[in-house]
């Protein structure tokens, strides 16, 4: 079964002790999630992996600082 490719963009607000990640879906013009986590790159990677798993195999994740 073919699934249409989709995009998720993540904006990251970086502070000394925390990161806030906000996710947007341009296809639906909607904000689909936001988390605040410790300032650890591993937590960002885990969030992206979770987002990709929830969004399906044809999702492209774009992130900006």
PDB file of N, CA, C, O and CB in Angstrom:
ATOM      1  N   UNK A   1       0.833  -1.177   0.000  1.00  0.00           N
ATOM      2  CA  UNK A   1       0.000   0.000   0.000  1.00  0.00           C
ATOM      3  C   UNK A   1       0.883   1.249   0.000  1.00  0.00           C
ATOM      4  O   UNK A   1       1.811   1.352   0.803  1.00  0.00           O
ATOM      5  CB  UNK A   1      -0.950  -0.006   1.212  1.00  0.00           C
ATOM      6  N   UNK A   2       0.603   2.181  -0.882  1.00  0.00           N
ATOM      7  CA  UNK A   2       1.377   3.409  -0.996  1.00  0.00           C
ATOM      8  C   UNK A   2       0.805   4.463  -0.062  1.00  0.00           C
ATOM      9  O   UNK A   2      -0.402   4.706  -0.057  1.00  0.00           O
ATOM     10  CB  UNK A   2       1.388   3.920  -2.452  1.00  0.00           C
ATOM     11  N   UNK A   3       1.656   5.078   0.717  1.00  0.00           N
ATOM     12  CA  UNK A   3       1.250   6.153   1.616  1.00  0.00           C
ATOM     13  C   UNK A   3       1.880   7.446   1.136  1.00  0.00           C
ATOM     14  O   UNK A   3       3.081   7.500   0.868  1.00  0.00           O
ATOM     15  CB  UNK A   3       1.656   5.847   3.086  1.00  0.00           C
ATOM     16  N   UNK A   4       1.069   8.486   1.029  1.00  0.00           N
ATOM     17  CA  UNK A   4       1.554   9.789   0.583  1.00  0.00           C
ATOM     18  C   UNK A   4       2.631  10.320   1.533  1.00  0.00           C
ATOM     19  O   UNK A   4       2.451  10.278   2.750  1.00  0.00           O
ATOM     20  CB  UNK A   4       0.387  10.792   0.485  1.00  0.00           C
ATOM     21  N   UNK A   5       3.746  10.818   0.994  1.00  0.00           N
ATOM     22  CA  UNK A   5       4.786  11.403   1.850  1.00  0.00           C
ATOM     23  C   UNK A   5       4.239  12.615   2.612  1.00  0.00           C
ATOM     24  O   UNK A   5       3.401  13.356   2.099  1.00  0.00           O
ATOM     25  CB  UNK A   5       6.017  11.815   1.004  1.00  0.00           C
ATOM     26  N   UNK A   6       4.713  12.799   3.813  1.00  0.00           N
ATOM     27  CA  UNK A   6       4.287  13.946   4.599  1.00  0.00           C
ATOM     28  C   UNK A   6       5.484  14.552   5.324  1.00  0.00           C
ATOM     29  O   UNK A   6       6.552  13.947   5.415  1.00  0.00           O
ATOM     30  CB  UNK A   6       3.191  13.542   5.604  1.00  0.00           C
ATOM     31  N   UNK A   7       5.275  15.759   5.834  1.00  0.00           N
ATOM     32  CA  UNK A   7       6.346  16.513   6.494  1.00  0.00           C
ATOM     33  C   UNK A   7       5.879  16.915   7.884  1.00  0.00           C
ATOM     34  O   UNK A   7       4.714  17.261   8.084  1.00  0.00           O
ATOM     35  CB  UNK A   7       6.750  17.770   5.661  1.00  0.00           C
ATOM     36  N   UNK A   8       6.785  16.866   8.827  1.00  0.00           N
ATOM     37  CA  UNK A   8       6.580  17.426  10.160  1.00  0.00           C
ATOM     38  C   UNK A   8       7.748  18.361  10.425  1.00  0.00           C
ATOM     39  O   UNK A   8       8.902  17.988  10.218  1.00  0.00           O
ATOM     40  CB  UNK A   8       6.473  16.300  11.266  1.00  0.00           C
ATOM     41  N   UNK A   9       7.460  19.557  10.875  1.00  0.00           N
ATOM     42  CA  UNK A   9       8.531  20.499  11.218  1.00  0.00           C
ATOM     43  C   UNK A   9       8.568  20.663  12.728  1.00  0.00           C
ATOM     44  O   UNK A   9       7.533  20.717  13.393  1.00  0.00           O
ATOM     45  CB  UNK A   9       8.324  21.880  10.515  1.00  0.00           C
ATOM     46  N   UNK A  10       9.774  20.741  13.248  1.00  0.00           N
ATOM     47  CA  UNK A  10       9.973  20.915  14.690  1.00  0.00           C
ATOM     48  C   UNK A  10      10.789  22.183  14.912  1.00  0.00           C
ATOM     49  O   UNK A  10      11.904  22.317  14.408  1.00  0.00           O
ATOM     50  CB  UNK A  10      10.688  19.669  15.325  1.00  0.00           C
ATOM     51  N   UNK A  11      10.224  23.094  15.661  1.00  0.00           N
ATOM     52  CA  UNK A  11      10.955  24.276  16.101  1.00  0.00           C
ATOM     53  C   UNK A  11      11.489  24.007  17.502  1.00  0.00           C
ATOM     54  O   UNK A  11      10.780  23.457  18.345  1.00  0.00           O
ATOM     55  CB  UNK A  11      10.048  25.553  16.075  1.00  0.00           C
ATOM     56  N   UNK A  12      12.720  24.388  17.746  1.00  0.00           N
ATOM     57  CA  UNK A  12      13.332  24.124  19.045  1.00  0.00           C
ATOM     58  C   UNK A  12      13.743  25.443  19.701  1.00  0.00           C
ATOM     59  O   UNK A  12      14.504  26.225  19.132  1.00  0.00           O
ATOM     60  CB  UNK A  12      14.557  23.184  18.896  1.00  0.00           C
ATOM     61  N   UNK A  13      13.227  25.670  20.897  1.00  0.00           N
ATOM     62  CA  UNK A  13      13.601  26.821  21.720  1.00  0.00           C
ATOM     63  C   UNK A  13      14.589  26.301  22.761  1.00  0.00           C
ATOM     64  O   UNK A  13      14.231  25.503  23.627  1.00  0.00           O
ATOM     65  CB  UNK A  13      12.332  27.509  22.400  1.00  0.00           C
ATOM     66  N   UNK A  14      15.819  26.759  22.667  1.00  0.00           N
ATOM     67  CA  UNK A  14      16.904  26.219  23.481  1.00  0.00           C
ATOM     68  C   UNK A  14      17.240  27.156  24.639  1.00  0.00           C
ATOM     69  O   UNK A  14      17.456  28.353  24.452  1.00  0.00           O
ATOM     70  CB  UNK A  14      18.147  25.978  22.620  1.00  0.00           C
ATOM     71  N   UNK A  15      17.278  26.580  25.834  1.00  0.00           N
ATOM     72  CA  UNK A  15      17.702  27.297  27.036  1.00  0.00           C
ATOM     73  C   UNK A  15      18.789  26.472  27.727  1.00  0.00           C
ATOM     74  O   UNK A  15      19.040  25.327  27.352  1.00  0.00           O
ATOM     75  CB  UNK A  15      16.489  27.559  28.004  1.00  0.00           C
ATOM     76  N   UNK A  16      19.410  27.042  28.705  1.00  0.00           N
ATOM     77  CA  UNK A  16      20.506  26.362  29.400  1.00  0.00           C
ATOM     78  C   UNK A  16      20.059  25.026  29.990  1.00  0.00           C
ATOM     79  O   UNK A  16      20.764  24.027  29.851  1.00  0.00           O
ATOM     80  CB  UNK A  16      21.063  27.256  30.507  1.00  0.00           C
ATOM     81  N   UNK A  17      18.907  24.995  30.641  1.00  0.00           N
ATOM     82  CA  UNK A  17      18.467  23.794  31.345  1.00  0.00           C
ATOM     83  C   UNK A  17      17.346  23.017  30.658  1.00  0.00           C
ATOM     84  O   UNK A  17      17.007  21.913  31.084  1.00  0.00           O
ATOM     85  CB  UNK A  17      18.025  24.168  32.703  1.00  0.00           C
ATOM     86  N   UNK A  18      16.768  23.587  29.596  1.00  0.00           N
ATOM     87  CA  UNK A  18      15.654  22.893  28.957  1.00  0.00           C
ATOM     88  C   UNK A  18      15.553  23.228  27.467  1.00  0.00           C
ATOM     89  O   UNK A  18      16.059  24.251  27.004  1.00  0.00           O
ATOM     90  CB  UNK A  18      14.348  23.247  29.658  1.00  0.00           C
ATOM     91  N   UNK A  19      14.891  22.343  26.739  1.00  0.00           N
ATOM     92  CA  UNK A  19      14.548  22.551  25.334  1.00  0.00           C
ATOM     93  C   UNK A  19      13.036  22.419  25.222  1.00  0.00           C
ATOM     94  O   UNK A  19      12.439  21.529  25.828  1.00  0.00           O
ATOM     95  CB  UNK A  19      15.291  21.524  24.388  1.00  0.00           C
ATOM     96  N   UNK A  20      12.416  23.305  24.449  1.00  0.00           N
ATOM     97  CA  UNK A  20      11.008  23.154  24.122  1.00  0.00           C
ATOM     98  C   UNK A  20      10.922  22.863  22.632  1.00  0.00           C
ATOM     99  O   UNK A  20      11.440  23.616  21.807  1.00  0.00           O
ATOM    100  CB  UNK A  20      10.179  24.433  24.512  1.00  0.00           C
ATOM    101  N   UNK A  21      10.255  21.751  22.297  1.00  0.00           N
ATOM    102  CA  UNK A  21      10.101  21.333  20.907  1.00  0.00           C
ATOM    103  C   UNK A  21       8.630  21.449  20.533  1.00  0.00           C
ATOM    104  O   UNK A  21       7.764  20.903  21.217  1.00  0.00           O
ATOM    105  CB  UNK A  21      10.624  19.875  20.689  1.00  0.00           C
ATOM    106  N   UNK A  22       8.354  22.153  19.457  1.00  0.00           N
ATOM    107  CA  UNK A  22       6.987  22.357  18.998  1.00  0.00           C
ATOM    108  C   UNK A  22       6.874  21.802  17.580  1.00  0.00           C
ATOM    109  O   UNK A  22       7.676  22.142  16.709  1.00  0.00           O
ATOM    110  CB  UNK A  22       6.589  23.872  19.049  1.00  0.00           C
ATOM    111  N   UNK A  23       5.875  20.946  17.351  1.00  0.00           N
ATOM    112  CA  UNK A  23       5.738  20.253  16.073  1.00  0.00           C
ATOM    113  C   UNK A  23       4.533  20.768  15.302  1.00  0.00           C
ATOM    114  O   UNK A  23       3.452  20.972  15.856  1.00  0.00           O
ATOM    115  CB  UNK A  23       5.616  18.745  16.292  1.00  0.00           C
ATOM    116  N   UNK A  24       4.751  20.973  14.007  1.00  0.00           N
ATOM    117  CA  UNK A  24       3.737  21.527  13.102  1.00  0.00           C
ATOM    118  C   UNK A  24       3.573  20.600  11.905  1.00  0.00           C
ATOM    119  O   UNK A  24       4.549  20.036  11.410  1.00  0.00           O
ATOM    120  CB  UNK A  24       4.125  22.963  12.636  1.00  0.00           C
ATOM    121  N   UNK A  25       2.329  20.444  11.438  1.00  0.00           N
ATOM    122  CA  UNK A  25       2.028  19.650  10.251  1.00  0.00           C
ATOM    123  C   UNK A  25       1.526  20.581   9.155  1.00  0.00           C
ATOM    124  O   UNK A  25       0.401  21.073   9.248  1.00  0.00           O
ATOM    125  CB  UNK A  25       0.977  18.539  10.564  1.00  0.00           C
ATOM    126  N   UNK A  26       2.327  20.841   8.116  1.00  0.00           N
ATOM    127  CA  UNK A  26       1.897  21.772   7.069  1.00  0.00           C
ATOM    128  C   UNK A  26       0.722  21.256   6.228  1.00  0.00           C
ATOM    129  O   UNK A  26      -0.044  22.055   5.691  1.00  0.00           O
ATOM    130  CB  UNK A  26       3.060  22.073   6.161  1.00  0.00           C
ATOM    131  N   UNK A  27       0.570  19.933   6.109  1.00  0.00           N
ATOM    132  CA  UNK A  27      -0.530  19.390   5.313  1.00  0.00           C
ATOM    133  C   UNK A  27      -1.892  19.774   5.888  1.00  0.00           C
ATOM    134  O   UNK A  27      -2.839  20.029   5.144  1.00  0.00           O
ATOM    135  CB  UNK A  27      -0.415  17.873   5.227  1.00  0.00           C
ATOM    136  N   UNK A  28      -1.983  19.814   7.214  1.00  0.00           N
ATOM    137  CA  UNK A  28      -3.248  20.143   7.874  1.00  0.00           C
ATOM    138  C   UNK A  28      -3.230  21.533   8.493  1.00  0.00           C
ATOM    139  O   UNK A  28      -4.215  21.962   9.095  1.00  0.00           O
ATOM    140  CB  UNK A  28      -3.558  19.115   8.943  1.00  0.00           C
ATOM    141  N   UNK A  29      -2.108  22.240   8.346  1.00  0.00           N
ATOM    142  CA  UNK A  29      -1.927  23.568   8.926  1.00  0.00           C
ATOM    143  C   UNK A  29      -2.255  23.558  10.419  1.00  0.00           C
ATOM    144  O   UNK A  29      -3.002  24.398  10.920  1.00  0.00           O
ATOM    145  CB  UNK A  29      -2.807  24.596   8.196  1.00  0.00           C
ATOM    146  N   UNK A  30      -1.661  22.563  11.120  1.00  0.00           N
ATOM    147  CA  UNK A  30      -1.982  22.441  12.538  1.00  0.00           C
ATOM    148  C   UNK A  30      -0.753  22.161  13.394  1.00  0.00           C
ATOM    149  O   UNK A  30       0.217  21.541  12.959  1.00  0.00           O
ATOM    150  CB  UNK A  30      -2.999  21.348  12.741  1.00  0.00           C
ATOM    151  N   UNK A  31      -0.838  22.638  14.610  1.00  0.00           N
ATOM    152  CA  UNK A  31       0.158  22.373  15.647  1.00  0.00           C
ATOM    153  C   UNK A  31      -0.189  21.001  16.206  1.00  0.00           C
ATOM    154  O   UNK A  31      -1.312  20.796  16.669  1.00  0.00           O
ATOM    155  CB  UNK A  31       0.168  23.498  16.784  1.00  0.00           C
ATOM    156  N   UNK A  32       0.747  20.056  16.174  1.00  0.00           N
ATOM    157  CA  UNK A  32       0.382  18.695  16.589  1.00  0.00           C
ATOM    158  C   UNK A  32       1.075  18.238  17.869  1.00  0.00           C
ATOM    159  O   UNK A  32       0.873  17.102  18.298  1.00  0.00           O
ATOM    160  CB  UNK A  32       0.706  17.730  15.487  1.00  0.00           C
ATOM    161  N   UNK A  33       1.869  19.077  18.477  1.00  0.00           N
ATOM    162  CA  UNK A  33       2.469  18.665  19.741  1.00  0.00           C
ATOM    163  C   UNK A  33       3.549  19.610  20.211  1.00  0.00           C
ATOM    164  O   UNK A  33       4.148  20.355  19.436  1.00  0.00           O
ATOM    165  CB  UNK A  33       3.034  17.290  19.615  1.00  0.00           C
ATOM    166  N   UNK A  34       3.777  19.552  21.518  1.00  0.00           N
ATOM    167  CA  UNK A  34       4.833  20.355  22.122  1.00  0.00           C
ATOM    168  C   UNK A  34       5.287  19.666  23.397  1.00  0.00           C
ATOM    169  O   UNK A  34       4.472  19.193  24.189  1.00  0.00           O
ATOM    170  CB  UNK A  34       4.350  21.808  22.410  1.00  0.00           C
ATOM    171  N   UNK A  35       6.597  19.618  23.582  1.00  0.00           N
ATOM    172  CA  UNK A  35       7.146  19.073  24.815  1.00  0.00           C
ATOM    173  C   UNK A  35       8.252  19.992  25.318  1.00  0.00           C
ATOM    174  O   UNK A  35       8.881  20.715  24.545  1.00  0.00           O
ATOM    175  CB  UNK A  35       7.681  17.633  24.598  1.00  0.00           C
ATOM    176  N   UNK A  36       8.472  19.952  26.602  1.00  0.00           N
ATOM    177  CA  UNK A  36       9.634  20.595  27.209  1.00  0.00           C
ATOM    178  C   UNK A  36      10.414  19.487  27.898  1.00  0.00           C
ATOM    179  O   UNK A  36       9.859  18.697  28.662  1.00  0.00           O
ATOM    180  CB  UNK A  36       9.222  21.750  28.224  1.00  0.00           C
ATOM    181  N   UNK A  37      11.701  19.443  27.616  1.00  0.00           N
ATOM    182  CA  UNK A  37      12.543  18.382  28.132  1.00  0.00           C
ATOM    183  C   UNK A  37      13.852  18.961  28.649  1.00  0.00           C
ATOM    184  O   UNK A  37      14.142  20.140  28.447  1.00  0.00           O
ATOM    185  CB  UNK A  37      12.807  17.326  27.053  1.00  0.00           C
ATOM    186  N   UNK A  38      14.625  18.138  29.304  1.00  0.00           N
ATOM    187  CA  UNK A  38      15.941  18.592  29.753  1.00  0.00           C
ATOM    188  C   UNK A  38      16.811  18.899  28.540  1.00  0.00           C
ATOM    189  O   UNK A  38      16.556  18.399  27.444  1.00  0.00           O
ATOM    190  CB  UNK A  38      16.620  17.525  30.660  1.00  0.00           C
ATOM    191  N   UNK A  39      17.817  19.703  28.734  1.00  0.00           N
ATOM    192  CA  UNK A  39      18.690  20.111  27.624  1.00  0.00           C
ATOM    193  C   UNK A  39      19.691  19.002  27.301  1.00  0.00           C
ATOM    194  O   UNK A  39      20.884  19.100  27.586  1.00  0.00           O
ATOM    195  CB  UNK A  39      19.438  21.425  27.971  1.00  0.00           C
ATOM    196  N   UNK A  40      19.155  17.953  26.698  1.00  0.00           N
ATOM    197  CA  UNK A  40      19.941  16.769  26.375  1.00  0.00           C
ATOM    198  C   UNK A  40      19.613  16.344  24.943  1.00  0.00           C
ATOM    199  O   UNK A  40      18.453  16.093  24.618  1.00  0.00           O
ATOM    200  CB  UNK A  40      19.657  15.609  27.385  1.00  0.00           C
ATOM    201  N   UNK A  41      20.623  16.263  24.101  1.00  0.00           N
ATOM    202  CA  UNK A  41      20.392  15.907  22.701  1.00  0.00           C
ATOM    203  C   UNK A  41      19.728  14.535  22.553  1.00  0.00           C
ATOM    204  O   UNK A  41      18.971  14.308  21.609  1.00  0.00           O
ATOM    205  CB  UNK A  41      21.707  15.925  21.940  1.00  0.00           C
ATOM    206  N   UNK A  42      20.008  13.637  23.470  1.00  0.00           N
ATOM    207  CA  UNK A  42      19.403  12.305  23.421  1.00  0.00           C
ATOM    208  C   UNK A  42      17.873  12.392  23.527  1.00  0.00           C
ATOM    209  O   UNK A  42      17.166  11.609  22.894  1.00  0.00           O
ATOM    210  CB  UNK A  42      19.967  11.419  24.553  1.00  0.00           C
ATOM    211  N   UNK A  43      17.365  13.332  24.319  1.00  0.00           N
ATOM    212  CA  UNK A  43      15.923  13.507  24.463  1.00  0.00           C
ATOM    213  C   UNK A  43      15.301  14.014  23.160  1.00  0.00           C
ATOM    214  O   UNK A  43      14.192  13.619  22.801  1.00  0.00           O
ATOM    215  CB  UNK A  43      15.616  14.479  25.611  1.00  0.00           C
ATOM    216  N   UNK A  44      16.017  14.884  22.460  1.00  0.00           N
ATOM    217  CA  UNK A  44      15.539  15.382  21.161  1.00  0.00           C
ATOM    218  C   UNK A  44      15.485  14.234  20.162  1.00  0.00           C
ATOM    219  O   UNK A  44      14.500  14.088  19.438  1.00  0.00           O
ATOM    220  CB  UNK A  44      16.456  16.522  20.627  1.00  0.00           C
ATOM    221  N   UNK A  45      16.520  13.430  20.118  1.00  0.00           N
ATOM    222  CA  UNK A  45      16.553  12.277  19.224  1.00  0.00           C
ATOM    223  C   UNK A  45      15.405  11.320  19.525  1.00  0.00           C
ATOM    224  O   UNK A  45      14.755  10.826  18.604  1.00  0.00           O
ATOM    225  CB  UNK A  45      17.895  11.547  19.342  1.00  0.00           C
ATOM    226  N   UNK A  46      15.151  11.057  20.790  1.00  0.00           N
ATOM    227  CA  UNK A  46      14.040  10.181  21.176  1.00  0.00           C
ATOM    228  C   UNK A  46      12.701  10.757  20.727  1.00  0.00           C
ATOM    229  O   UNK A  46      11.826  10.014  20.281  1.00  0.00           O
ATOM    230  CB  UNK A  46      14.034   9.964  22.696  1.00  0.00           C
ATOM    231  N   UNK A  47      12.534  12.068  20.839  1.00  0.00           N
ATOM    232  CA  UNK A  47      11.290  12.709  20.412  1.00  0.00           C
ATOM    233  C   UNK A  47      11.098  12.556  18.902  1.00  0.00           C
ATOM    234  O   UNK A  47      10.000  12.240  18.444  1.00  0.00           O
ATOM    235  CB  UNK A  47      11.289  14.202  20.804  1.00  0.00           C
ATOM    236  N   UNK A  48      12.152  12.778  18.138  1.00  0.00           N
ATOM    237  CA  UNK A  48      12.066  12.648  16.679  1.00  0.00           C
ATOM    238  C   UNK A  48      11.735  11.203  16.293  1.00  0.00           C
ATOM    239  O   UNK A  48      10.911  10.971  15.409  1.00  0.00           O
ATOM    240  CB  UNK A  48      13.395  13.093  16.011  1.00  0.00           C
ATOM    241  N   UNK A  49      12.364  10.248  16.942  1.00  0.00           N
ATOM    242  CA  UNK A  49      12.070   8.828  16.665  1.00  0.00           C
ATOM    243  C   UNK A  49      10.609   8.508  16.958  1.00  0.00           C
ATOM    244  O   UNK A  49       9.951   7.823  16.174  1.00  0.00           O
ATOM    245  CB  UNK A  49      12.988   7.908  17.503  1.00  0.00           C
ATOM    246  N   UNK A  50      10.102   9.000  18.082  1.00  0.00           N
ATOM    247  CA  UNK A  50       8.713   8.762  18.449  1.00  0.00           C
ATOM    248  C   UNK A  50       7.776   9.414  17.435  1.00  0.00           C
ATOM    249  O   UNK A  50       6.781   8.810  17.034  1.00  0.00           O
ATOM    250  CB  UNK A  50       8.428   9.296  19.863  1.00  0.00           C
ATOM    251  N   UNK A  51       8.082  10.629  17.022  1.00  0.00           N
ATOM    252  CA  UNK A  51       7.269  11.337  16.040  1.00  0.00           C
ATOM    253  C   UNK A  51       7.225  10.578  14.719  1.00  0.00           C
ATOM    254  O   UNK A  51       6.161  10.432  14.117  1.00  0.00           O
ATOM    255  CB  UNK A  51       7.812  12.752  15.819  1.00  0.00           C
ATOM    256  N   UNK A  52       8.387  10.093  14.266  1.00  0.00           N
ATOM    257  CA  UNK A  52       8.444   9.339  13.017  1.00  0.00           C
ATOM    258  C   UNK A  52       7.635   8.043  13.119  1.00  0.00           C
ATOM    259  O   UNK A  52       6.950   7.662  12.170  1.00  0.00           O
ATOM    260  CB  UNK A  52       9.901   9.027  12.651  1.00  0.00           C
ATOM    261  N   UNK A  53       7.714   7.379  14.246  1.00  0.00           N
ATOM    262  CA  UNK A  53       6.960   6.136  14.438  1.00  0.00           C
ATOM    263  C   UNK A  53       5.457   6.401  14.410  1.00  0.00           C
ATOM    264  O   UNK A  53       4.705   5.652  13.786  1.00  0.00           O
ATOM    265  CB  UNK A  53       7.355   5.467  15.767  1.00  0.00           C
ATOM    266  N   UNK A  54       5.023   7.454  15.078  1.00  0.00           N
ATOM    267  CA  UNK A  54       3.605   7.790  15.134  1.00  0.00           C
ATOM    268  C   UNK A  54       3.072   8.307  13.799  1.00  0.00           C
ATOM    269  O   UNK A  54       1.892   8.131  13.498  1.00  0.00           O
ATOM    270  CB  UNK A  54       3.367   8.820  16.210  1.00  0.00           C
ATOM    271  N   UNK A  55       3.929   8.943  12.997  1.00  0.00           N
ATOM    272  CA  UNK A  55       3.500   9.572  11.755  1.00  0.00           C
ATOM    273  C   UNK A  55       3.544   8.637  10.552  1.00  0.00           C
ATOM    274  O   UNK A  55       2.925   8.923   9.528  1.00  0.00           O
ATOM    275  CB  UNK A  55       4.350  10.769  11.482  1.00  0.00           C
ATOM    276  N   UNK A  56       4.256   7.540  10.660  1.00  0.00           N
ATOM    277  CA  UNK A  56       4.318   6.585   9.562  1.00  0.00           C
ATOM    278  C   UNK A  56       5.637   6.610   8.826  1.00  0.00           C
ATOM    279  O   UNK A  56       6.473   7.483   9.057  1.00  0.00           O
ATOM    280  CB  UNK A  56       3.214   6.846   8.601  1.00  0.00           C
ATOM    281  N   UNK A  57       5.820   5.643   7.934  1.00  0.00           N
ATOM    282  CA  UNK A  57       7.127   5.455   7.285  1.00  0.00           C
ATOM    283  C   UNK A  57       7.496   6.518   6.257  1.00  0.00           C
ATOM    284  O   UNK A  57       8.673   6.658   5.927  1.00  0.00           O
ATOM    285  CB  UNK A  57       7.156   4.130   6.621  1.00  0.00           C
ATOM    286  N   UNK A  58       6.540   7.260   5.749  1.00  0.00           N
ATOM    287  CA  UNK A  58       6.850   8.236   4.698  1.00  0.00           C
ATOM    288  C   UNK A  58       6.908   9.668   5.194  1.00  0.00           C
ATOM    289  O   UNK A  58       6.674  10.601   4.426  1.00  0.00           O
ATOM    290  CB  UNK A  58       5.835   8.143   3.608  1.00  0.00           C
ATOM    291  N   UNK A  59       7.217   9.853   6.463  1.00  0.00           N
ATOM    292  CA  UNK A  59       7.292  11.194   7.012  1.00  0.00           C
ATOM    293  C   UNK A  59       8.734  11.717   6.962  1.00  0.00           C
ATOM    294  O   UNK A  59       9.685  10.982   7.228  1.00  0.00           O
ATOM    295  CB  UNK A  59       6.763  11.208   8.455  1.00  0.00           C
ATOM    296  N   UNK A  60       8.870  12.980   6.621  1.00  0.00           N
ATOM    297  CA  UNK A  60      10.155  13.671   6.662  1.00  0.00           C
ATOM    298  C   UNK A  60      10.077  14.671   7.809  1.00  0.00           C
ATOM    299  O   UNK A  60       9.142  15.468   7.885  1.00  0.00           O
ATOM    300  CB  UNK A  60      10.488  14.384   5.285  1.00  0.00           C
ATOM    301  N   UNK A  61      11.056  14.625   8.694  1.00  0.00           N
ATOM    302  CA  UNK A  61      11.087  15.555   9.821  1.00  0.00           C
ATOM    303  C   UNK A  61      12.136  16.616   9.542  1.00  0.00           C
ATOM    304  O   UNK A  61      13.289  16.310   9.236  1.00  0.00           O
ATOM    305  CB  UNK A  61      11.385  14.816  11.161  1.00  0.00           C
ATOM    306  N   UNK A  62      11.715  17.871   9.654  1.00  0.00           N
ATOM    307  CA  UNK A  62      12.602  19.020   9.446  1.00  0.00           C
ATOM    308  C   UNK A  62      12.641  19.783  10.761  1.00  0.00           C
ATOM    309  O   UNK A  62      11.597  20.046  11.358  1.00  0.00           O
ATOM    310  CB  UNK A  62      12.112  19.945   8.249  1.00  0.00           C
ATOM    311  N   UNK A  63      13.826  20.136  11.213  1.00  0.00           N
ATOM    312  CA  UNK A  63      13.961  20.825  12.482  1.00  0.00           C
ATOM    313  C   UNK A  63      14.751  22.117  12.318  1.00  0.00           C
ATOM    314  O   UNK A  63      15.636  22.223  11.469  1.00  0.00           O
ATOM    315  CB  UNK A  63      14.631  19.920  13.508  1.00  0.00           C
ATOM    316  N   UNK A  64      14.411  23.094  13.151  1.00  0.00           N
ATOM    317  CA  UNK A  64      15.118  24.375  13.116  1.00  0.00           C
ATOM    318  C   UNK A  64      15.347  24.863  14.530  1.00  0.00           C
ATOM    319  O   UNK A  64      14.541  24.619  15.428  1.00  0.00           O
ATOM    320  CB  UNK A  64      14.330  25.426  12.301  1.00  0.00           C
ATOM    321  N   UNK A  65      16.439  25.545  14.712  1.00  0.00           N
ATOM    322  CA  UNK A  65      16.806  26.098  16.006  1.00  0.00           C
ATOM    323  C   UNK A  65      16.340  27.527  16.063  1.00  0.00           C
ATOM    324  O   UNK A  65      16.542  28.203  17.072  1.00  0.00           O
ATOM    325  CB  UNK A  65      18.325  26.004  16.256  1.00  0.00           C
TER     326      UNK A  65
END
